[in-house]
Each structure stands twice: as structure tokens, then as C-alpha cells.
Amino acid sequence: MAARMKTSRAAVDRLLDASNSSVTLNTLGKAARALGRKVKIELVPA
């Protein structure tokens, strides 16, 4: 997955770490594209 994202294995480990709350949208987008997916963010009424 790191190769598909063109990043390090450590970056993928951080992405998959549930306790890491500093994942950026850019990194999430790279991961999604590596899996053939898209990120969809939706704002809904509270």
C-alpha cells in the first residue's frame, strides 16, 4: 500500500493507527486512491 501511495511504510502505519488523530485529508485521499476508492465528505444537519 505504501508503494501505491508513493509514501513510506511508516506513514501507512500512522494512517492505520486508530489513536493517531492527525491524519490529513490529503493522506486519506492517497490511501483511498491506492484502494481504487474516493473520499466523500458530507455535511448533514445536526
Backbone atoms as SQL, in Angstrom:
CREATE TABLE atoms (id INTEGER PRIMARY KEY, chain TEXT, resi INTEGER, resn TEXT, atom TEXT, x REAL, y REAL, z REAL);
INSERT INTO atoms VALUES
  (1, 'A', 1, 'MET', 'N', 0.826, -1.178, 0.000),
  (2, 'A', 1, 'MET', 'CA', 0.000, 0.000, 0.000),
  (3, 'A', 1, 'MET', 'C', 0.878, 1.252, 0.000),
  (4, 'A', 2, 'ALA', 'N', 1.973, 1.209, 0.721),
  (5, 'A', 2, 'ALA', 'CA', 2.873, 2.365, 0.759),
  (6, 'A', 2, 'ALA', 'C', 3.392, 2.687, -0.642),
  (7, 'A', 3, 'ALA', 'N', 3.722, 1.669, -1.403),
  (8, 'A', 3, 'ALA', 'CA', 4.208, 1.898, -2.764),
  (9, 'A', 3, 'ALA', 'C', 3.117, 2.516, -3.633),
  (10, 'A', 4, 'ARG', 'N', 1.903, 2.037, -3.504),
  (11, 'A', 4, 'ARG', 'CA', 0.787, 2.598, -4.281),
  (12, 'A', 4, 'ARG', 'C', 0.512, 4.049, -3.902),
  (13, 'A', 5, 'MET', 'N', 0.725, 4.381, -2.612),
  (14, 'A', 5, 'MET', 'CA', 0.508, 5.744, -2.149),
  (15, 'A', 5, 'MET', 'C', 1.719, 6.642, -2.410),
  (16, 'A', 6, 'LYS', 'N', 2.818, 6.018, -2.833),
  (17, 'A', 6, 'LYS', 'CA', 4.086, 6.731, -3.035),
  (18, 'A', 6, 'LYS', 'C', 4.516, 7.430, -1.749),
  (19, 'A', 7, 'THR', 'N', 4.496, 6.651, -0.659),
  (20, 'A', 7, 'THR', 'CA', 4.890, 7.157, 0.648),
  (21, 'A', 7, 'THR', 'C', 5.619, 6.056, 1.400),
  (22, 'A', 8, 'SER', 'N', 5.993, 6.341, 2.617),
  (23, 'A', 8, 'SER', 'CA', 6.737, 5.361, 3.414),
  (24, 'A', 8, 'SER', 'C', 5.794, 4.401, 4.141),
  (25, 'A', 9, 'ARG', 'N', 6.366, 3.290, 4.543),
  (26, 'A', 9, 'ARG', 'CA', 5.590, 2.326, 5.322),
  (27, 'A', 9, 'ARG', 'C', 5.208, 2.932, 6.677),
  (28, 'A', 10, 'ALA', 'N', 6.083, 3.769, 7.225),
  (29, 'A', 10, 'ALA', 'CA', 5.794, 4.435, 8.499),
  (30, 'A', 10, 'ALA', 'C', 4.570, 5.333, 8.369),
  (31, 'A', 11, 'ALA', 'N', 4.423, 6.001, 7.229),
  (32, 'A', 11, 'ALA', 'CA', 3.255, 6.861, 7.011),
  (33, 'A', 11, 'ALA', 'C', 1.975, 6.028, 6.965),
  (34, 'A', 12, 'VAL', 'N', 2.048, 4.873, 6.348),
  (35, 'A', 12, 'VAL', 'CA', 0.879, 3.978, 6.303),
  (36, 'A', 12, 'VAL', 'C', 0.570, 3.469, 7.706),
  (37, 'A', 13, 'ASP', 'N', 1.603, 3.138, 8.468),
  (38, 'A', 13, 'ASP', 'CA', 1.389, 2.701, 9.851),
  (39, 'A', 13, 'ASP', 'C', 0.680, 3.779, 10.663),
  (40, 'A', 14, 'ARG', 'N', 1.088, 5.037, 10.482),
  (41, 'A', 14, 'ARG', 'CA', 0.429, 6.141, 11.187),
  (42, 'A', 14, 'ARG', 'C', -1.024, 6.269, 10.742),
  (43, 'A', 15, 'LEU', 'N', -1.277, 6.093, 9.455),
  (44, 'A', 15, 'LEU', 'CA', -2.633, 6.178, 8.927),
  (45, 'A', 15, 'LEU', 'C', -3.539, 5.117, 9.546),
  (46, 'A', 16, 'LEU', 'N', -2.991, 3.931, 9.745),
  (47, 'A', 16, 'LEU', 'CA', -3.776, 2.817, 10.267),
  (48, 'A', 16, 'LEU', 'C', -3.849, 2.783, 11.791),
  (49, 'A', 17, 'ASP', 'N', -3.121, 3.689, 12.448),
  (50, 'A', 17, 'ASP', 'CA', -3.118, 3.757, 13.909),
  (51, 'A', 17, 'ASP', 'C', -4.367, 4.492, 14.386),
  (52, 'A', 18, 'ALA', 'N', -5.273, 3.776, 15.019),
  (53, 'A', 18, 'ALA', 'CA', -6.546, 4.363, 15.459),
  (54, 'A', 18, 'ALA', 'C', -6.357, 5.475, 16.484),
  (55, 'A', 19, 'SER', 'N', -5.241, 5.484, 17.191),
  (56, 'A', 19, 'SER', 'CA', -5.020, 6.525, 18.200),
  (57, 'A', 19, 'SER', 'C', -4.400, 7.787, 17.598),
  (58, 'A', 20, 'ASN', 'N', -4.054, 7.760, 16.316),
  (59, 'A', 20, 'ASN', 'CA', -3.463, 8.927, 15.651),
  (60, 'A', 20, 'ASN', 'C', -4.594, 9.784, 15.080),
  (61, 'A', 21, 'SER', 'N', -4.778, 10.948, 15.664),
  (62, 'A', 21, 'SER', 'CA', -5.862, 11.828, 15.214),
  (63, 'A', 21, 'SER', 'C', -5.373, 12.926, 14.276),
  (64, 'A', 22, 'SER', 'N', -4.144, 12.824, 13.796),
  (65, 'A', 22, 'SER', 'CA', -3.591, 13.885, 12.949),
  (66, 'A', 22, 'SER', 'C', -3.491, 13.488, 11.476),
  (67, 'A', 23, 'VAL', 'N', -4.330, 12.570, 11.038),
  (68, 'A', 23, 'VAL', 'CA', -4.345, 12.161, 9.636),
  (69, 'A', 23, 'VAL', 'C', -4.931, 13.300, 8.803),
  (70, 'A', 24, 'THR', 'N', -4.255, 13.652, 7.720),
  (71, 'A', 24, 'THR', 'CA', -4.746, 14.742, 6.876),
  (72, 'A', 24, 'THR', 'C', -5.678, 14.208, 5.795),
  (73, 'A', 25, 'LEU', 'N', -6.481, 15.099, 5.239),
  (74, 'A', 25, 'LEU', 'CA', -7.350, 14.711, 4.130),
  (75, 'A', 25, 'LEU', 'C', -6.539, 14.281, 2.925),
  (76, 'A', 26, 'ASN', 'N', -5.387, 14.903, 2.729),
  (77, 'A', 26, 'ASN', 'CA', -4.511, 14.531, 1.620),
  (78, 'A', 26, 'ASN', 'C', -4.056, 13.078, 1.763),
  (79, 'A', 27, 'THR', 'N', -3.625, 12.696, 2.950),
  (80, 'A', 27, 'THR', 'CA', -3.189, 11.318, 3.190),
  (81, 'A', 27, 'THR', 'C', -4.344, 10.348, 3.041),
  (82, 'A', 28, 'LEU', 'N', -5.489, 10.720, 3.554),
  (83, 'A', 28, 'LEU', 'CA', -6.671, 9.873, 3.420),
  (84, 'A', 28, 'LEU', 'C', -7.049, 9.697, 1.949),
  (85, 'A', 29, 'GLY', 'N', -6.929, 10.769, 1.173),
  (86, 'A', 29, 'GLY', 'CA', -7.202, 10.694, -0.257),
  (87, 'A', 29, 'GLY', 'C', -6.239, 9.780, -0.982),
  (88, 'A', 30, 'LYS', 'N', -4.958, 9.852, -0.625),
  (89, 'A', 30, 'LYS', 'CA', -3.957, 8.962, -1.231),
  (90, 'A', 30, 'LYS', 'C', -4.273, 7.500, -0.924),
  (91, 'A', 31, 'ALA', 'N', -4.662, 7.237, 0.315),
  (92, 'A', 31, 'ALA', 'CA', -4.996, 5.867, 0.704),
  (93, 'A', 31, 'ALA', 'C', -6.217, 5.380, -0.065),
  (94, 'A', 32, 'ALA', 'N', -7.206, 6.226, -0.201),
  (95, 'A', 32, 'ALA', 'CA', -8.412, 5.859, -0.940),
  (96, 'A', 32, 'ALA', 'C', -8.078, 5.548, -2.393),
  (97, 'A', 33, 'ARG', 'N', -7.283, 6.402, -3.028),
  (98, 'A', 33, 'ARG', 'CA', -6.905, 6.166, -4.436),
  (99, 'A', 33, 'ARG', 'C', -6.100, 4.881, -4.577),
  (100, 'A', 34, 'ALA', 'N', -5.254, 4.579, -3.594),
  (101, 'A', 34, 'ALA', 'CA', -4.468, 3.338, -3.635),
  (102, 'A', 34, 'ALA', 'C', -5.371, 2.111, -3.610),
  (103, 'A', 35, 'LEU', 'N', -6.554, 2.279, -3.026),
  (104, 'A', 35, 'LEU', 'CA', -7.520, 1.181, -2.944),
  (105, 'A', 35, 'LEU', 'C', -8.598, 1.264, -4.019),
  (106, 'A', 36, 'GLY', 'N', -8.443, 2.224, -4.938),
  (107, 'A', 36, 'GLY', 'CA', -9.427, 2.379, -6.002),
  (108, 'A', 36, 'GLY', 'C', -10.725, 2.997, -5.524),
  (109, 'A', 37, 'ARG', 'N', -10.645, 3.808, -4.497),
  (110, 'A', 37, 'ARG', 'CA', -11.828, 4.432, -3.908),
  (111, 'A', 37, 'ARG', 'C', -11.682, 5.943, -3.887),
  (112, 'A', 38, 'LYS', 'N', -12.741, 6.640, -3.486),
  (113, 'A', 38, 'LYS', 'CA', -12.741, 8.081, -3.312),
  (114, 'A', 38, 'LYS', 'C', -13.151, 8.387, -1.886),
  (115, 'A', 39, 'VAL', 'N', -12.732, 9.540, -1.396),
  (116, 'A', 39, 'VAL', 'CA', -13.188, 10.011, -0.093),
  (117, 'A', 39, 'VAL', 'C', -14.383, 10.916, -0.341),
  (118, 'A', 40, 'LYS', 'N', -15.439, 10.704, 0.412),
  (119, 'A', 40, 'LYS', 'CA', -16.626, 11.538, 0.298),
  (120, 'A', 40, 'LYS', 'C', -16.909, 12.121, 1.678),
  (121, 'A', 41, 'ILE', 'N', -16.902, 13.436, 1.740),
  (122, 'A', 41, 'ILE', 'CA', -17.209, 14.131, 2.986),
  (123, 'A', 41, 'ILE', 'C', -18.549, 14.831, 2.801),
  (124, 'A', 42, 'GLU', 'N', -19.422, 14.621, 3.742),
  (125, 'A', 42, 'GLU', 'CA', -20.766, 15.172, 3.625),
  (126, 'A', 42, 'GLU', 'C', -21.110, 15.903, 4.908),
  (127, 'A', 43, 'LEU', 'N', -21.632, 17.113, 4.764),
  (128, 'A', 43, 'LEU', 'CA', -22.128, 17.864, 5.902),
  (129, 'A', 43, 'LEU', 'C', -23.627, 17.672, 5.972),
  (130, 'A', 44, 'VAL', 'N', -24.099, 17.242, 7.124),
  (131, 'A', 44, 'VAL', 'CA', -25.523, 16.975, 7.286),
  (132, 'A', 44, 'VAL', 'C', -26.072, 17.820, 8.431),
  (133, 'A', 45, 'PRO', 'N', -27.367, 18.083, 8.442),
  (134, 'A', 45, 'PRO', 'CA', -27.954, 18.852, 9.540),
  (135, 'A', 45, 'PRO', 'C', -27.688, 18.181, 10.887),
  (136, 'A', 46, 'ALA', 'N', -27.484, 18.992, 11.891),
  (137, 'A', 46, 'ALA', 'CA', -27.222, 18.454, 13.233),
  (138, 'A', 46, 'ALA', 'C', -28.496, 17.996, 13.902);
